[in-house]
Amino acid sequence: MLKKYRTRDLFNYIGVPRDTLRFYEEKGLLNPKKNSENNYRNYDIYDIYNLMIIDFYKKRGMTIHQIQNLSNISDMQDMESLLTNKKNELEKLMHDTQCMLKRIEETQEFSRDLERNLNTFTFKSLPLYRINGEISDFIAVEEYENVKDIMSSNNEDMFSQIMRYISFDENGVTGTKMLIVDSAEIKNNNDHYIPYTKCLYTVVEQIHPQDEQEDLIEKMYMVSSEYANKHGIRLLGEAFAMIRLISHKGNKIKTYIEIFIPFE
């Protein structure tokens, strides 16, 4: 006669808690016999064997639903297909996780340097960005339909793909639009890139909603022109701005905008 084990025994011996056993039972993965006198569940070695089977597949990333369907697998070819699909799923998850870690590290680096770069000009190279499309303005929501497929195809958040382009001359700002971009490691001859490396660099803060509307673009034109004239730098009439960090304070949202202004 097979030895019987109670729920607390399985927790003490192999660490499976009561709620997990009940969940497996609800899903049809366990079917312990019950004591007719007190209705307590009695588990035998075959139930423990089933727990180990469940653990075997869970440790290979299988969901409960997939484990439930294992009984429908007829041969090793079906099993190979299941394992291949799970491997592909996990590889994508690992890739997505690596991308998220990279974004976190980049945001951490930006945050650490924020105080030093805020409202202060330095010289910095503009990272290589590929231009994938454009819209007329950030608030031109209807135009997002034209670039949504491009933006969803990249493993990036929306802010990190929207870069404001500003053109100006000696009289002031002449135009602005939004470029849809992604960062690139090397250039491909078939794509278009932002070509500048020598830039004035700064970070500015913008608060939403604003009590007094301030034209940040015009303000940056004035202060960058003054800095360039003072230091004998010839600006090339273009600037690029991107939101890099968002924080909250009460009902206010602060965005920190990274700005590159090419010069020669």
N, C-alpha and C positions, 0 to 999 in steps of 0.2 A: 504494500500500500504506500502510495506517495505521501511524503510528509507535507503537511499544510502550513502555510504561513499567513499571518495576519497583515493588515495594512501597515501597522507600526513596525513589523518585522522587516518589511521591504525598505522602509525608510532607514532603519537602524543598520541593516546589512549592506544595502547597495545604494542608499541615498536618494531613493525616489519618493517624493512627498505624496501625501494623500490626494491633493488637488490634481497632480499630474496623473495619478492612477485613475481618478474619476474621469478626467478629460479623455484619456486613451480609451476608457470603457465606453464613453459617450460616442466616440468616433469609430467604435467597432474594432479597435486594435487589440483590446483585451476582453476576455469574457470569463472572469473568475466565477467559480461556483460559490453559492451562498449557503450558509448554515441555515437549515430550515427552522431551527429553534430561535435563533436570535437575529437572523438575517445578516450576520457578519460575512464579509467576503473572505473566502479561503483561496489563497494562491498556491499553486504547486510549481514544480520545477519547469513545467512547460510554459506557464505564465511568465516566469522569470526569463526563460529562453526568448519568449516574444518581446519582453522588455529590452533584451540585448539586441534583438533584430532591429527594433525601433531606434535604439541608440546608434547602431551601426549606420543606418541610413541618415539619421539626423546629423551625424558627424560628417557626412558627405554632402550636407546642404539640402537634403530632401525636405520638402514640406510635408505636413501631416497628410494633406490631400494626395501627394505623390506616393507616400508610403501606403495609404489606403488602396491605391490603384496597382500596387505591386502584384497583387494576385491575378491581374489581367495580363501580366507579361508572360508570353508563351515560350520564349526561347532567349538564348544569349544575344541574338541580334537585336531584339527589342530592348534588352538590358543595356547593350552597348549604346544604342540610340538615346536612351534615357540618361545615361552617364555623360555622353557627349553633350547633350543639351544642357545638363547641369554644369558641366565644365565651362561651356561658353557663357552661361549666365553668370558664373562666379568670376570669370575673367573680366567680363564687362563691369561687374560690381567693383572689382579691384581697380580697374582703370578709372572708374568714376570716383572712387575713394582717393586715388592718387591725385586726381585733378583737384578734388576738394582740399586735400592737404596742401597742394601747391598754392591754391588761392588763399588759404588761411595764412600760410607763411608769407606770401606777398603782402597781405593786409597787415600782418604783424610788423613787417619791415616798414611799411608806410607809416603805421601808427607810431613806431619808435622814433622815426625821423620827423614826425609832424611838427613838433614844437620848433625844431631847428629850421624847417622849410617854410613855416607859415608866414606869409606876407614878406618874405625875404627872397631876393633874387640870387640865384647861383647859376653856374653853367653846368649843363647836363645833356647827355645824348638822348635823343628821342628813340625809344625802343622801336624795333621794326614792326610796323603794323601793315597788314594787308587790307586793302579797301574792297569790300564786298558789295556795297550798295550805298544809297543815300536817301534821306528824306529832307523835306524843307526845314522842319523845325521839330524840337523835342515834343511840343504840344500838338503837332499835326498827327493826331491819333489815327485818323483814317488812312494815312499813308503807311502805317505800320503793316497793313495787309500786304503791301508789295514786298516787304522784306522779312515777313514772319518765318517763311520757310528757311531763309538764309540764317536767321538768328537761332532757330530751333535746331539747325543741323550742327551748330557748334556747341561744345560742352562748356559753355560759359553763361554767366548771368547776363541779363539784359543791359545793366549799367556798363558792364565791361566791354560791351560791343558798340556802344553809342558814344561817338567822339564828336564834339562840336568843332567845326571848322570856322574860323573867322578870318576875313580878309580886311585889310586896311591900307591907307596911304597916309601922306603927310597931313591930310585934312580930317582924318577920322576913320571910323569903321565903315567899310563899303558893302559888306555882305556877311551872311552867316548861314550855315546849313549843318545838318547832322550826317556824319559819315558812319556807316555800319562797318566795323572793323573786327579783325581778330589778330592776335599776336602771332608772329611767324619767326621761325629760326633762321631760315635761308630764303632767298628770293627765287621765285619761279618765273620764268620768262613770260608766261601766259597771264600773270596776275599783275595788279596795280598796287603800289606801295606808297607810303608816305616817305619821301626820300631824305628828310633832314636828320642830321645827327648833332650839329652845333646849335644849341638852343639856350636862351634864357629860360630858367626854370623857377617856378614858385608854386605854392599851394595857397588857396584862398578858402575862406569859410563863407557859406551862405546859409541863412536861417529861414526856414519855412514854417508857418506863413510869416511874411515880413510885415512889420508894423508900418514901415515906410518903404515903398518900392525903390530899390536902388538898381541902376543899370550897371550890373557887374562888368559887362563887356566894355562899356565906355570907360568905366573906372580903370580897368586893366589896360586899356589902350593908353590912357593918360599916364599912368605910373610907369608903364614899361617904356613909353616914348621918352619920358623924363630920365629914366635910368640909362637908356641907350645913349641919349644925347650927352649926358654927364660923363659917360665912360667911353665915348667915341666909338660906339658900336652901330653898325648899320643893320637895322632890322629888315627882313625880307618881305614884310607885308602880309604875313600869315601867322596864325596862332592855332593851337590845338588844345582842347580842354576835355577832361574826362573826370567823372565822379569816381572817387577811389575809396571813400569811407562815409558811412552814415551813422549818426548817433542821435539819441533822443534825450531831451531834458524837459520834463513836464509835457506840455502839449506842443513843444517846439521840436522840429526836426532839423538837425545840422548836417549839411553835406560839405565834404571837403573835396575841393576840385583841384586836380593837378593840371598845370598849364605849361605848355612848351611853346616858346616863341623863337623860331629860327632866326639866325643872324649870320653874317659873313665877316 
